[in-house]
Amino acid sequence: MMSEGRSSDTTIGARTRNSTPTWTTFGQAIGLFCRGATLRTAAPVAIVVGLVLSLVNQLHVVVEGDATWATWVRIGVNFAVPYIVASVGFLSACRKPRDA
């Protein structure tokens, strides 16, 4: 039995007791990102922000039928950048300091 003041969250680079991923090294953070640990938090942000950016910046090109492959790449970037930014924000909140 654990005392009230102690935490049993000792797992690094995996999900802890309360299902929050934690990390201490950059490699562990990249591993969490690649395994989709940020998906549930970052995906809704990316969908909303990417949709708004795409509508504002590319809608006229698509509607007029002038979309090229470069237009579709820009639209993809409109979704990828917010996903990465939201993931970095999520992971920065989950960082555990190294034991000294």
C-alpha positions in Angstrom: 0.0 0.0 0.0 1.4 3.4 -0.9 1.2 6.5 1.3 -0.8 9.4 0.2 2.2 11.6 -0.6 4.0 9.1 -2.9 3.3 8.5 -6.5 3.5 5.0 -8.1 4.1 6.6 -11.5 7.6 5.4 -12.2 7.2 4.2 -15.8 9.1 6.4 -18.2 8.3 6.3 -21.9 5.0 4.4 -21.4 1.6 5.0 -20.0 1.5 5.6 -16.3 -1.2 4.6 -13.8 -3.4 7.5 -14.9 -2.9 6.8 -18.6 -0.7 9.8 -19.2 2.5 9.1 -21.2 5.7 10.3 -19.6 9.2 10.8 -20.9 12.6 12.1 -19.8 14.8 11.9 -23.0 14.2 13.4 -26.4 14.3 9.8 -27.9 11.5 8.7 -25.6 9.4 11.7 -26.7 10.0 10.9 -30.4 9.0 7.3 -29.6 5.8 8.4 -28.0 5.0 10.6 -31.0 5.7 7.8 -33.4 3.5 5.3 -31.4 0.6 7.7 -31.6 0.5 8.8 -27.9 -0.4 12.3 -29.0 -3.1 11.3 -31.5 -6.1 11.6 -29.2 -5.2 15.2 -28.2 -3.5 16.5 -31.3 -5.8 15.1 -34.0 -8.9 17.2 -33.1 -6.8 20.4 -33.0 -5.2 19.5 -36.4 -8.6 18.8 -38.0 -10.1 22.1 -36.8 -7.1 24.3 -37.5 -6.2 22.6 -40.7 -9.7 22.9 -42.0 -9.9 26.6 -41.2 -6.5 27.3 -42.8 -7.4 25.3 -45.9 -10.8 27.0 -46.3 -9.2 30.5 -45.9 -6.2 29.9 -48.0 -7.0 27.3 -50.7 -10.8 27.1 -51.1 -11.0 29.5 -54.0 -8.3 27.5 -55.9 -10.1 24.2 -55.3 -13.6 25.5 -56.2 -12.3 27.1 -59.4 -10.8 23.8 -60.4 -7.2 25.2 -60.5 -5.8 22.9 -57.8 -2.5 21.3 -58.7 -0.5 18.8 -56.7 1.2 21.7 -55.0 -2.2 22.9 -53.8 -2.9 19.5 -52.2 0.5 19.5 -50.6 -0.2 22.9 -49.1 -3.5 21.6 -47.8 -1.7 18.6 -46.2 0.7 20.9 -44.5 -2.2 22.9 -43.2 -3.1 19.8 -41.2 0.4 18.5 -40.4 1.7 21.6 -38.8 -1.0 22.0 -36.2 -0.8 18.3 -35.4 2.9 18.6 -34.8 2.5 21.8 -32.7 -0.3 20.2 -30.6 1.8 17.1 -30.1 4.8 19.1 -28.9 2.6 21.0 -26.5 1.1 17.7 -25.2 4.5 16.1 -24.8 6.1 19.1 -23.1 3.4 18.8 -20.4 4.2 15.1 -19.9 7.9 15.5 -19.5 9.4 14.2 -16.2 12.6 15.7 -15.0 15.6 13.4 -14.8 16.6 12.3 -11.3 19.7 14.1 -10.2 
